[in-house]
Amino acid sequence: MPIANDWTILKLIRWADSYFKSHHIDSPRSTAEILLAHCLKIKKIDLYLRYDQPLSSDELANFKVLIKRRLQREPVAYITGCREFWSLDFKVSKDVLIPRPDTECLVETALKVLSQDKGLESDFLPEPKRIFEPGTGSGAVIIALATELMSGLSDKGSTGLFFASDRSPKAVDIARTNARLHNLEEKIHFFSGDWVFPVKKRAPLFDIIISNPPYIPTQTIAELQPEIHKYEPNMALDGGEDGLESIGHIIRCAHLYLKEKGRLLLEIGHDQKEMVQGIVDEGGFYKDVGFTKDYGGHFRVVQMVKK
C-alpha cells in the first residue's frame, strides 16, 4: 500500500484495481472506486473530475483500512453502510440482509398486480390498498413500493396504507431510518414481530402481503460466498432443513390476514418452484398461482390469490 502523499486519485484507483484482482475480489475496479469515494466523502463520478488530486496521509491510511476490510471479504455495502436498490439509496448494517437486484423482481411483480386494479385508472379517487411486508429487513421492498405508489399516482390522492415488520428490533430501526431518508416515515407503519403474528386477527385485512423470507437450506449456507455466510445475518438466510420453513409458514398463515381475492407475493429460491407449488396445493387456500422469472431466467417470485 502506498504511503507517500504524492499518490493521486487515479493512481490509487489503478493500484487498488490491480491489488484486488490479485486477491480474486469481484468487480475490482468498481470496488476500488466505491471505497475511495466513500473514503473521500465524494460521489463516484467526482473521482474522475478530480483524478489528479493527491491524497493526504490520513486519507491514505483510511483507504488502507477499507481495503483490508474488503480483503477479509466483508461486503462493500457493509463497509460503506449503503446499498442502492430500485434506484434508491438505503442504509444497511450487519443487522439486515443486503438488498439484491433479484428482489427488484418482487417489487415489479407487485406493481404489475396493483396496476391491474382498474380503479387506479379511473377518474375517481382509488381506495387505498393495504400492503404488508413481514420480514422487512432494511425496508427496501416496502419503501420501493411506497415510493412508486406515492409518486406515480399522487395526483389521485393516497394510494396505499403501508405496514412492515421484522423480528429483529435493530432491523426495524434501520428500516425506519430508511423510510425517513425517503420522506416516508409518516406513510409506513413499522413494528417488531415474527412474520404475521404481530398483526391482530381483528385488524383490517390486507390487499397484499409481500415478503422476501429466508429460503436457503441450513446445510448449504456455509457453502455460500464468504461475503454472505460470514457477514450477513443468519436468520435472514436460513430457511431450515429444506429452505422452505419460512415460506411454508407464511403460505399457511397469510390467508387469515388477506381480504377475499387478496394477493400473497413471495421471493423464492431458484430451484423451489415445484416444492412451493406443492405447499400451496396442500393448503388449498389460494388460486391463480403464478411464478415470475428473474433476469437470470430463474423462477424467483410466486404470487397467489386468496380464494
C-alpha positions as CSV (number, residue, x, y, z in Angstrom):
1,M,0.0,0.0,0.0
2,P,1.4,3.4,-0.9
3,I,2.2,5.7,1.9
4,A,3.6,8.8,0.2
5,N,1.1,11.7,-0.3
6,D,2.0,12.1,-4.0
7,W,-0.5,9.4,-4.8
8,T,-3.3,10.8,-6.8
9,I,-6.9,9.6,-7.0
10,L,-6.3,8.0,-10.5
11,K,-3.1,6.3,-9.4
12,L,-4.8,4.8,-6.4
13,I,-7.8,3.5,-8.4
14,R,-5.4,1.8,-10.8
15,W,-3.3,0.4,-8.0
16,A,-6.3,-0.8,-5.9
17,D,-7.9,-2.4,-9.1
18,S,-4.7,-4.4,-9.6
19,Y,-4.4,-5.3,-5.9
20,F,-8.0,-6.6,-5.7
21,K,-7.5,-8.6,-8.9
22,S,-4.5,-10.3,-7.4
23,H,-6.6,-11.3,-4.4
24,H,-9.6,-12.5,-6.5
25,I,-12.0,-9.8,-5.4
26,D,-15.1,-9.5,-7.5
27,S,-15.5,-6.3,-9.6
28,P,-12.1,-4.9,-8.6
29,R,-12.3,-1.6,-10.4
30,S,-15.8,-0.8,-9.2
31,T,-14.9,-1.8,-5.7
32,A,-11.8,0.4,-5.7
33,E,-13.9,3.4,-6.9
34,I,-16.7,2.9,-4.4
35,L,-14.3,2.5,-1.5
36,L,-12.2,5.5,-2.4
37,A,-15.2,7.7,-3.0
38,H,-16.5,6.7,0.4
39,C,-13.2,7.4,2.0
40,L,-13.0,10.9,0.5
41,K,-16.7,11.5,1.1
42,I,-17.4,12.4,-2.5
43,K,-19.5,10.9,-5.3
44,K,-18.1,8.2,-7.5
45,I,-18.2,10.5,-10.6
46,D,-16.2,13.1,-8.8
47,L,-13.2,10.8,-8.7
48,Y,-12.6,11.4,-12.3
49,L,-13.3,15.1,-12.1
50,R,-10.6,15.3,-9.5
51,Y,-8.4,12.5,-10.8
52,D,-5.1,14.3,-10.3
53,Q,-5.8,15.3,-6.7
54,P,-3.3,13.9,-4.3
55,L,-4.4,12.2,-1.0
56,S,-3.2,13.2,2.4
57,S,-1.5,10.8,4.7
58,D,-4.7,10.4,6.8
59,E,-6.8,9.7,3.7
60,L,-4.3,7.1,2.5
61,A,-4.4,5.5,5.9
62,N,-8.2,5.4,6.0
63,F,-8.3,3.9,2.5
64,K,-5.9,1.2,3.6
65,V,-8.3,0.2,6.4
66,L,-11.2,-0.1,3.9
67,I,-9.0,-2.2,1.6
68,K,-8.1,-4.6,4.4
69,R,-11.8,-5.0,5.3
70,R,-12.6,-5.9,1.8
71,L,-9.8,-8.4,1.6
72,Q,-11.3,-10.1,4.6
73,R,-14.4,-10.5,2.3
74,E,-16.6,-8.0,4.1
75,P,-19.2,-6.8,1.6
76,V,-18.8,-3.4,0.2
77,A,-22.3,-2.4,1.3
78,Y,-21.4,-3.1,4.9
79,I,-18.1,-1.2,4.6
80,T,-19.8,1.9,3.2
81,G,-23.1,1.4,5.1
82,C,-25.1,2.0,1.9
83,R,-26.6,0.0,-0.9
84,E,-28.7,1.0,-4.0
85,F,-32.0,-0.7,-4.7
86,W,-34.7,0.3,-7.1
87,S,-32.5,3.4,-7.9
88,L,-32.8,4.5,-4.2
89,D,-30.1,4.6,-1.6
90,F,-30.6,2.5,1.6
91,K,-28.6,2.4,4.8
92,V,-27.5,-1.1,5.7
93,S,-25.6,-2.8,8.5
94,K,-24.8,-6.4,9.5
95,D,-28.3,-6.4,11.2
96,V,-30.0,-6.6,7.8
97,L,-29.7,-8.5,4.5
98,I,-28.1,-6.5,1.7
99,P,-30.8,-5.8,-0.9
100,R,-30.2,-7.6,-4.2
101,P,-31.1,-7.0,-7.8
102,D,-33.1,-10.2,-7.9
103,T,-35.5,-8.8,-5.3
104,E,-36.4,-6.0,-7.6
105,C,-38.5,-8.7,-9.5
106,L,-40.6,-8.9,-6.3
107,V,-41.3,-5.2,-6.5
108,E,-42.0,-5.3,-10.2
109,T,-44.5,-8.1,-9.8
110,A,-46.3,-6.3,-7.0
111,L,-46.6,-3.1,-9.2
112,K,-48.0,-5.1,-12.0
113,V,-50.6,-6.6,-9.7
114,L,-51.5,-3.2,-8.5
115,S,-51.8,-1.8,-12.0
116,Q,-54.3,-4.4,-12.9
117,D,-56.7,-2.7,-10.5
118,K,-58.9,-0.8,-12.8
119,G,-59.8,1.6,-10.0
120,L,-56.3,3.1,-10.4
121,E,-57.1,4.0,-14.0
122,S,-60.4,5.7,-13.3
123,D,-61.1,9.4,-12.8
124,F,-62.2,8.6,-9.2
125,L,-60.1,8.5,-6.1
126,P,-59.0,4.9,-5.7
127,E,-59.5,3.1,-2.5
128,P,-56.1,2.9,-0.7
129,K,-54.5,-0.5,-0.8
130,R,-53.4,-2.1,2.5
131,I,-49.9,-3.6,1.9
132,F,-48.0,-5.5,4.5
133,E,-44.4,-6.7,4.3
134,P,-43.3,-9.1,7.1
135,G,-39.6,-9.6,7.4
136,T,-38.8,-6.2,6.0
137,G,-35.1,-6.0,6.9
138,S,-33.7,-2.7,5.6
139,G,-37.2,-1.8,4.4
140,A,-36.1,-1.8,0.7
141,V,-39.2,-3.6,-0.7
142,I,-41.9,-1.7,1.1
143,I,-40.1,1.7,0.6
144,A,-39.7,1.0,-3.1
145,L,-43.4,0.2,-3.4
146,A,-44.4,3.2,-1.4
147,T,-42.2,5.4,-3.4
148,E,-43.7,4.2,-6.7
149,L,-47.3,4.4,-5.5
150,M,-47.0,7.8,-3.7
151,S,-45.2,9.5,-6.7
152,G,-46.7,7.8,-9.7
153,L,-50.3,8.2,-8.5
154,S,-50.0,11.2,-6.2
155,D,-52.4,13.2,-8.4
156,K,-55.2,10.7,-7.4
157,G,-54.5,11.0,-3.7
158,S,-53.4,8.4,-1.2
159,T,-52.9,5.1,-2.9
160,G,-51.6,2.9,-0.1
161,L,-51.5,2.1,3.5
162,F,-48.2,0.5,4.2
163,F,-47.1,-1.8,7.0
164,A,-43.9,-3.7,7.7
165,S,-42.5,-5.8,10.5
166,D,-39.3,-7.7,11.4
167,R,-38.5,-9.9,14.3
168,S,-35.2,-8.0,14.7
169,P,-35.7,-4.7,16.5
170,K,-32.4,-3.5,15.1
171,A,-33.7,-4.2,11.6
172,V,-36.9,-2.3,12.3
173,D,-34.7,0.7,13.4
174,I,-32.8,0.6,10.1
175,A,-36.0,0.3,8.1
176,R,-37.4,3.3,9.9
177,T,-34.3,5.3,9.2
178,N,-34.5,4.5,5.5
179,A,-38.2,5.5,5.4
180,R,-37.2,8.8,7.0
181,L,-34.5,9.3,4.4
182,H,-37.1,8.9,1.7
183,N,-39.7,11.1,3.4
184,L,-42.0,8.1,4.1
185,E,-41.7,8.0,7.9
186,E,-45.4,9.1,8.2
187,K,-46.6,6.7,5.4
188,I,-45.2,3.3,6.6
189,H,-46.0,1.8,9.9
190,F,-43.2,-0.4,11.3
191,F,-43.4,-2.8,14.2
192,S,-41.4,-5.8,15.6
193,G,-42.6,-9.3,15.5
194,D,-42.3,-12.7,13.8
195,W,-43.9,-12.8,10.4
196,V,-47.7,-12.2,10.5
197,F,-48.1,-12.9,14.2
198,P,-47.8,-9.3,15.4
199,V,-51.0,-8.5,13.4
200,K,-54.2,-8.8,15.5
201,K,-56.7,-11.1,13.8
202,R,-59.4,-8.4,14.4
203,A,-57.4,-5.8,12.5
204,P,-58.5,-4.8,9.0
205,L,-57.4,-7.3,6.3
206,F,-54.7,-6.6,3.7
207,D,-54.9,-6.4,0.0
208,I,-51.3,-7.6,-0.5
209,I,-48.9,-9.4,1.7
210,I,-45.4,-9.4,0.2
211,S,-42.2,-10.8,1.6
212,N,-38.6,-12.0,0.9
213,P,-38.3,-14.7,3.5
214,P,-35.1,-16.8,4.2
215,Y,-35.1,-19.7,1.7
216,I,-31.6,-21.1,1.8
217,P,-31.3,-24.7,3.3
218,T,-29.4,-24.7,6.5
219,Q,-26.7,-27.1,5.4
220,T,-25.8,-25.0,2.3
221,I,-25.3,-21.7,4.0
222,A,-21.6,-22.5,4.8
223,E,-21.0,-23.2,1.1
224,L,-22.0,-19.7,0.1
225,Q,-19.5,-16.9,-0.6
226,P,-17.7,-15.7,2.5
227,E,-19.3,-12.3,2.0
228,I,-22.7,-13.9,2.7
229,H,-22.1,-16.7,5.3
230,K,-19.5,-14.7,7.3
231,Y,-21.3,-11.4,7.4
232,E,-25.0,-11.4,6.6
233,P,-27.5,-12.2,9.4
234,N,-28.1,-15.9,9.5
235,M,-31.8,-15.5,10.4
236,A,-32.4,-13.7,7.2
237,L,-30.8,-16.5,5.2
238,D,-31.6,-19.8,7.0
239,G,-34.8,-21.3,5.6
240,G,-34.5,-24.5,7.6
241,E,-33.6,-28.0,6.5
242,D,-35.2,-27.8,3.1
243,G,-35.1,-24.0,2.7
244,L,-38.9,-23.8,2.9
245,E,-39.6,-23.4,6.6
246,S,-40.5,-19.7,6.5
247,I,-42.1,-19.8,3.0
248,G,-44.3,-22.6,4.1
249,H,-45.2,-20.9,7.3
250,I,-46.2,-17.7,5.5
251,I,-48.3,-19.5,2.9
252,R,-50.2,-21.5,5.6
253,C,-51.0,-18.3,7.7
254,A,-51.2,-15.3,5.3
255,H,-54.7,-16.2,4.0
256,L,-56.0,-15.4,7.5
257,Y,-54.9,-11.8,7.1
258,L,-55.8,-11.2,3.5
259,K,-59.0,-9.9,2.1
260,E,-61.0,-12.0,-0.3
261,K,-59.1,-12.0,-3.6
262,G,-56.1,-10.5,-1.7
263,R,-52.7,-11.5,-3.0
264,L,-49.6,-13.1,-1.5
265,L,-46.3,-12.5,-3.2
266,L,-43.0,-14.2,-2.1
267,E,-39.5,-14.3,-3.3
268,I,-38.3,-17.9,-3.5
269,G,-35.1,-19.9,-4.3
270,H,-34.3,-20.5,-8.0
271,D,-35.0,-24.3,-7.6
272,Q,-38.0,-24.2,-5.3
273,K,-40.9,-23.7,-7.8
274,E,-42.3,-27.3,-7.7
275,M,-41.9,-27.6,-3.9
276,V,-43.6,-24.2,-3.3
277,Q,-46.4,-25.2,-5.7
278,G,-46.9,-28.4,-3.6
279,I,-47.2,-26.3,-0.4
280,V,-49.8,-24.1,-2.0
281,D,-51.8,-27.1,-3.3
282,E,-51.7,-28.9,0.0
283,G,-53.2,-26.0,1.9
284,G,-55.9,-25.2,-0.6
285,F,-56.3,-21.6,0.5
286,Y,-55.3,-19.9,-2.8
287,K,-56.0,-19.9,-6.5
288,D,-54.4,-18.4,-9.7
289,V,-50.8,-19.3,-8.6
290,G,-48.2,-17.9,-10.9
291,F,-44.4,-17.8,-11.0
292,T,-42.2,-15.0,-12.3
293,K,-38.6,-15.4,-13.6
294,D,-35.8,-13.1,-12.6
295,Y,-33.3,-11.6,-15.0
296,G,-31.3,-14.7,-15.0
297,G,-34.2,-16.8,-16.2
298,H,-34.9,-18.5,-12.8
299,F,-38.3,-18.6,-11.1
300,R,-37.9,-16.0,-8.4
301,V,-41.4,-14.8,-7.4
302,V,-44.6,-16.7,-6.6
303,Q,-47.9,-14.9,-6.4
304,M,-51.3,-16.3,-5.5
305,V,-54.8,-15.1,-4.8
306,K,-56.8,-15.9,-1.7
307,K,-59.9,-18.0,-2.5
